[in-house]
Amino acid sequence: MIANDTSLSALSANSDAMFNSYFGTTIAQFKASTSTKTLTNCGTVENDYDTAFKQGYRAFQTTCYFQTNKDLGTVASPIIFVTTNGLKFNGGADIYGLIYGDQATWDEVGAGNGSINGALIVRGNYCANANADYNYRGDLLKNIRGLTGTMARIPGSWKDF
């Protein structure tokens, strides 16, 4: 955990700058990507996530406040979840992948302590009221690396004649 890091404080004042420093793209570009599922119905975000995950989506974006006690992603299929609002995890949720939010809270409600396996990036305030396990997993992050990319020509694969 990096708290009160002076190099991050300047970035955290600008949501696009902070996001770009980690993802190499803007939030708008991430949202517009065909590989990103945007969850818009704030009343059903958790259920919409489940449906989209079953359909094969692994990159998610929402402006809704996201609250869950369900697992997100798996070891075999880690996710990227981005919200420009807040995240609230309750109890024993196990998360696999990269989670990014403007604020986050982990409450000890429900069964178990829960875990984040991958990385959690919070631009603003983070409040942990539970004994969650934080496990940096570079292997999971490598598996999701291409989810934020855009199409690029590969040398020798394009001819304009």
N, C-alpha and C positions, 0 to 999 in steps of 0.2 A: 504494500500500500504506500502510495506517495501522497503525503498530505502537506499542504502549504509549500509546495514547490514553486519557487519564484519564476522559473521558466514556463510553468503551466499557468500561472496567474494571469499573465497578459493574454494568453490564448483563450482562457476561460471566459473573458469578457465578450468574446465574439464567437457565437455558436458555429458559424461557417469555418472560421480559422481553426478552431479546436477540432472540428470534425475532419477537416482537410489534413491536419497534421497527422492524424492516425490512418485515415482511409485514402488519402490522395485524391479525393474528389469532394464535391459539395453535397450537402444533404439533398438539394434539389436534383442533382444528377443521380445520386443513389436511388432516390424515389422514382425517377423516370426510367431507370433500368428495367428491361424486360424480365430480368431474373429476380427483381424485388417485388414482393407482394405487399401492396399498401392496404392496411387494415383501417377502414374509415368509420365503421359503425361502432361508436364508443360503448354502446350497450352490450355488444357481443364480441368484443375484440378477442377474448380468450377462446371462444368457440370458433371464430373466424380463423384464428391462428391454427387450431387443430385441423380444420378442414384443409387449409392451404398446405400445411405440413404433409398431410396424407396425399395431396396432389403433387408433391415433389418440390415445393418451394422451400428454400433454406435461408433466404434473405427477406427480412420483414421490416416495414417502416410504418409508424403510426404517429399521429399527433395527439392521440388519446392518452389519458392516464392509464397505464397498464397494471392491473393487479391480478396476481395468480398464486395458486399454491400447487400448480401442476408442473411437471417436468417440462423443460424446453430443450429440444434437440436430443441427440443421442451420441454415443461415442462414434458410431459408424456414420451418423449424419448430423454433424454439428451445425449450428445456425449462427446467423448475424441478426440481432434484433436491435433496431434503432428507434428511439422515441424522442421527439423534441419536447416532451413533457416529462412526466415522472414515471417511475417504476416502483411497484411495491410487491415484494415477495413475502409470502406468508408461510412460515413453518418449513416443511420438509421438501420444498421444490429442489430438484437437481437440474442444473442448467449446464449444457454442453455447447460451447462456442463463445462468441463475442457479443457482449451486451453493452449498448451505449445509450445513455440517457442524460437529460439535463439535471435530474436529481434521482435519488434512489433511496429506498428504505427496505430493510429486511427485518420483519417482525417475527417474534417467536409465537406464532399462532398456528395451531395444527400439529400434526405429528412430525417428529424428527427435527433435525437441525438444518438440513438442506446443504447444498454446495453449489459453487460456481467452478466449473472445470473449463478453463480457457482463459478468459479475461473479462473484467468489468471495468468500463470507463465511464466515469460520472463527471460531467462538466461543472456541476454546482455542488449542492450539499448531498452528503451521504450519511445516513443514520442506520447503524446496525444495533438492533435490539435483540439479536439472537446470536447463537453460537454457530453460525454458518461456517462451512469449510471453504476456503479460497485456495484453489489449486491452479496455478498458472500451468497451462498445457499448450506448449508450443506446437506439439504434433496436431492438436485439434485446430489451432489457428492456421497452420499450413494447409490443412484440408479445406478451409473456407476461403483461402486467399483469393481465388478467382471470382468469388461471388460479387465483388464490387467493381470488377473490371468492365471495360467496354470492348467492342469489337475492334480489332486491329489487323491490318494486312500482315500476312506472314510472307517474307521474301520468297519469291518464286511461285506464289500461289495465285497471283493475279496477273492477267494480261489485258491490256487495253489496246485492241487492234481493230 
